[in-house]
Amino acid sequence: MGFRFRDSHRRSLQAWSTPCSLAILLAFLTTGCKSVVDIDVPEQPPALALYGFIHPDSPIRVDVYRTAGIDELATTEELRITDARVAVANQGEENELIYLADKGYASGPFPIPGQTYRIEVSRPGFATIHAESTVPARPSVTVHTRKVEQNDSRVRFEVILSLEDLAGENYYRIGCYAFIPPGERLDNREWHEVWFSSADLALRANPADVGGQPLETEAQSVVGAVYVSDDAFENATKQFVLRMDIFEDDLPLRAELVVTSMGSDYFEYHRDLELQRRNTEDPFAEPVPLFSNVRDGEGVFGSYANTVTQIFFQ
């Protein structure tokens, strides 16, 4: 395929400012002495851990694990719990989820936007854990596409997206995905991300950067998806222009523009996950606690909602 795609959101050291301090530091580094310090790590009882994100286009599905000790080497599958009682309550009704080997714990009802879902997980030998999440409304969008220029073998399109902000504090993700005909697929996936660019500085290629200082070079680079908060257009409608370059040989091309409204639980978890990833290569970085909204346990129970708009490039 001619379009670009990709697979599918500091700790500062105080300076030693005096010559005396520098001498002490050099002396410490050059000594051959060493001491062994035994650290008593308090033992923590194992706890249940919950992982699941719900949305209106699929039945509720979650995974349950147990936490591992600091000196325990165990795979994810070895920590998986398959015999817990998992119940989800909503609007006075409770549904017990059934464990399915390939889907974790699942239930038939589809979540409804605007409603709050409360989950309880229990198993003998562990404290019962609880969490809740309110499913956000689907984003309200209008989308227009126009052909703006053609250079060599590429055709540039502009996708004009008007996004109406939902009530309250909101975060959004914007992505575009092209349908790949069976005979042209590089793998088994039907859809691939379409890369695009934008000059709008509110858009960020990474959830960890949302709400920070504008990064012009990043905002204008080619990315596969962008994130934005409603800080700049709260309770208003904002227009975004997304530029996409498509090879002429790939036209006509069917695609979908997916705008996702994310609950704060969904956004904060993926933001912290990205911050942790960034810190893995920095030995002086402050540890980033991973967001958790699970009471008496660990993990996350979040929600999101998509609005999908069909686009045809031709």
N, C-alpha and C positions, 0 to 999 in steps of 0.2 A: 504494500500500500504506500501511496505517496505522502499522505499526511503523517505528521509526527505524533507518536503516542508513547506512553510509558505505562508500566504495570502499576495496578492498584493493590483527625489532625492525632556568677563568678566570684568565685571567691577571691577577694583582693588580699594580698599579703602586705602587712605593714612594713614599710622600709626600715632597715637598720640605718639610721641617718648619721650616726656619729662614728668617728674612726675607732673609738673604743669598742663600740658594738660590733663593728666589722672585724676587729682583731679577735674578739671573743668568738665570733662565728667561724672565722678561719681556723682558730685553734681547735674548736669543737670538731670541725670537719676533718682535720688532719690527724686527730688522735686515733690510736688503734684500739682503744678500749671500747668495750660494748657490754651492755647489761641486758639480761632477759627479764622481762616483766610479765608476770602471770596476770591475766585479766579474767576476773570472774564474770562470766556472762550469765545473767539470771535466766533460768529456764522459763519459757512461756508455754502454757498449755496449748495444744493444737486448737485451732479455731476453724470454723467454716468460712469459706470464701465464695462469693457469688460473682458471676460475670454474665451480663446480659443487657442488650439494647433492644427496645421494642419500638415498633412503628406500625402505622395503620395498614400497611400493605402485606402483612404476614402475621400468622398466629404468634402468640407469645412463645419465646424460646430462650432458655437460660442454661448456663453450665454451673455446676457446683463442685468445689474442690475443698481440700483441707490445707491448712498452712503447713509448711515444712520447718523443722528445726534448723538452727543456724549451721549445724555441722551435718545435716542430712542431705545426701545426694539422691534426688528422686526426680524422675521425669514428670511431665505434666500428666501423662496418662496414669502414672502410679499415684498421683495425688487426687485424681478424679473420684468424686463420690457418686455412686449410682443408685444408692438405696435410701436417699433422704426423702422426707416429705416436703414437697414444695407446693405452696398454695398462694394464689393471687386473688386479691379481693378488689372489687370495684362496684360502686353504686349499690352496696349492700349485698352483693352476690360474691360467692367464693368458688373458685375453680381450682381443683387439684391437678397439677401438671403431671404428666406421665413420662417416665424416662424412656427415650428411644435411642438406641445405640449410636445412630449416626446424626442425631439432632439434639442431643442433650434432653433436658426436660421441656416438654412442649404441651400446648393447650390449643383447643380449637378456636376460641373467640379472637377476633382481630381487635387490637386496641383502637379506641375512638379518640380522635383529636380533642383536646380540651379536658379530658377526664384524667383523674389521678388513679394510679394503680399501686397497690400495696402488696408486697411479697413477703412471705414468711417461710423460712427454711429451718427444718429441725431434723435432728438425727441423734440417737442415743450416744452419749459420750461427749457431746458438744453442746455449747450454749446455743440456744435458738437465735437466729439472726433475722433482722427486719430491714426493709428498705422501701422507698416509694419514689415514684416519678410521675410527673404530669406530662402527658403527651402534647407537644406543641401543635398549633394549628398548621395546616399546610400553607406555604408561602403563596401570596397573591401576586402573580406576575403577568406581564404581557411581553411578547417577544416578536421582534421584527428582524428580518435578514435582508441585507442588500449587498450587491456586488460592487466593489469600489475600484478595483484595478486588476490588471493582468500583466505579469512580468515573466517573460520566457515561458516556462511550463507551469507556472503557478498562478492561481487565481486567488486574490484576497477578497474575503468577505468580512463584513462587520455585522455582528449580532448585537442588536440594541435591546438590552434587558431593562425593563422598568419593574422595580421591586417595591411593593408597598409594605412598609414596616408593620409588624404585628404589635399588639399591645404588650407593654412590659419590656424587660431587658432581653435582647435577642442576639443570636449569632447565626450566620448563614454560611453555607458552602455552595459554591457554584462550579459545576463541572459539565463537560460536554463529551458525549460518547458516540462513536460512529459504528454502524452495523457493518459487519464484515461478511460478505457472501461466502457460502461454504467452500467454494473452490479457491478462495483467495486467503483463507485463514492460515496464519503462521502457527497457531495452536488451536485448542479446542474451544476457545472463547468466542462468543458471537459479537462482543462489543469491546472496543478499545477506546482509551481516552484520546480525545483530540486536543492537541496542545494549542494554546492561544496566548495572546498578550493583551495588555491594557495599560493605558496611561493613568488610570485612576489610582491615586496613592492610598485610598482606603482599602484596596484589595491587597491581601497578603497571600503568598504562596504557602504559608505555614501557620498553623493555629497558634504556635508559640509566639508569633510576632503580632498577632491581632491586638490592637489597643496601644501599641508602642509608638515610637517616633516613626514618621514616614520614611520608608526606604525606597527612594525613587528608582534605583537601579533594579531592585527586586520586583517592584510593582510593574515595571515595564518589560521584564524579561518574559520568555516563553515558558509557560507552566501548564500543567495538566489539570489543576483545580485551584480555586482561590477561596479564601475565607474573609469574612467581613463582619464587624459588629455594627449595631445600629446607632452607635454614639454620634455619628455625623448626620443621621437622618431620622432621628427618633420620631415616631408617629407621623412620618411623611413618606413620600414616594421618591426613590432615587433611581436615576438612570445610569446604567453602566454600558460602556461600549467595549465589546470583546472582538479582537481582530484575529481571524483565522486564515491561514494560508493553506490552500488545498491544491494538490497536483491536478492539472487538467485531465489527466488520464483517469483519475479516480471519480470524476463527475459523470453522472449525477451521484450524489452521496446522501444517504439517509443517516440522520443523527438525532440524538435526543439531548436537550439541555435540561439538566437536573439541578434544581435549586432546593436545598435542604435547610429547613429550620431546625435548629439544634437546641435541646434543653440545656440548661447550664451544666447539668451533670454530665451529659455527653461531651460538651465542649471542654470543660475543665479536665476531664479524664484524658482526652486526647492531647490537650495542650501540655499537661504534665508528662505524658508519655514521650512527647517530642523533646521536652526539656531534658528528660532523663537520657534520651538517646544522644543529645548534644554533649552532655557532660561525661559520657563514657571515655572520651579521649582527653579530658582535662583532669589531671590528678589533683588539682587544687580547687576544683569546683565544689560548691556547697551541694550536699545531697538534696535531691528534689523528692519530697514525699509524694507518692502517687495519690491522686484524688480518690476518696472513698466516701460513699454515702450510706454504707452498710453499718447498722448499729449492732454492737456486740460481735462483730466479725470483720471480715475484710472484703474488698471488692467494690464493684460498681453495678448499679441498676439504673440505666438511663433510657432516654427516648429521643426520637427525631421523627420528622415527617418530610416527605418529598413531594414536589410538584414537577411533573415531567412534561416537557413541551417538545413536540415533534418538529424537526427542522429538515429541510431538503435543500442541499446545495446543488445548483445546476447552472 
